[in-house]
Amino acid sequence: MVEAVRILDEIKAGKVQPVYFLCGEEAYYIDLISNYLEEHLLDESEKAFNQTIVYGKEADVSHIIEAARRFPMMAERQLVMIKEAQSMRGIEKLESYIEQPTSSTVLVICYKYKKPDRRKSFGKKVSSKSVYLETKKLYENQLPDWIQSYARSHKLKISQKAVTLLSEYIGNDLARMAGELEKLVINLKEGEEIQDKHVEQYIGISKDYNVFELINKLSERKVEQVFKIVKYFRSNPKEHPLVVILGVLYNHFSKILAIHYMQDQHPKHIETALGVRPFVARELVKASHAFNARQSAQAISLLREYDLKTKGLGNVSVSDGELLEELMVRILK
């Protein structure tokens, strides 16, 4: 997120402001900025007397204002941070302080998964009188670029297949994604390319037995390989939950069906129309040759049926592994 990176770069450059209000759906950037301030704003010798960290459920507004109004002790400034501020009662009472903050205090308000109502007085005040960051979850088609950007920022390259493996299995939980990518950063040398074998070795996502490979083998109608992957999934149900597999397959067949109703089925057009990477667009074209429009629609219908079965509707005792195997038989039939 460009705005979050800009704020962090300014802090690193020493341009620190009196009040930061960090809110929104994506907690990763809120943690990125607040953790940096907590770790680097003060020297270790200054933290004992000049760093106050409180949590929203336990926080008292009057005590926070009192702490923020204090002058730092044997330091240039002090840090007052409210974590989980969305759970804090009476947070609106901070409005008077935000209007006239103490210049030697850095007040950081971490308001996760929510945002203030900017039509109301408090929302208007924090958005105009503080460094205000409102984060949003990445869309699915934005995730590959984010992964590549993260790799570049750590002076690594990354293959398209590795990007696909990570995005399909981890999804848009950026905190978890960054944690997994950090394992690769630690273990690979500067300038090296992250490949699918590294993802398997250091993160544990198999390069041969994953939902991406399952889709490829379905598209090629390689029955033996499909059921080899299904067998692996059945033996590792915790690492391969059926609900996740169904979601990825549903997304895949929905895209195939959309392609069948496009007048222009060139990969470049598909890439733009569906918001996918060139590599994915080419794979989808191949899949559309294996499943016509009727078969794709039938597959989507089956996926809905089996999604209900995972929730217990029409399924008394069949395991998720057995359901997946049965589903593959019916899709390939």
Secondary structure, DSSP 8 states (H G I E B T S, - for coil): -HHHHHHHHHHHTT---SEEEEEES-HHHHHHHHHHHHHHSS-HHHHHHHEEEEETTT--HHHHHHHHHS--SSSS-EEEEEETGGG-TTGGGGHHHHHS--TTEEEEEEEET----TTSHHHHHHHHHSEEEEE----GGGHHHHHHHHHHHTT-EE-HHHHHHHHHHHTT-HHHHHHHHHHHHHHS-TT-EE-HHHIIIII---SSSSHHHHHHHHHTT-HHHHHHHHHHHHH-TTTS-HHHHHHHHHHHHHHHHHHHT-S---HHHHHHHHT--HHHHHHHHHHHHHS-HHHHHHHHHHHHHHHHHHTTTT-SS--HHHHHHHHHHHHH-
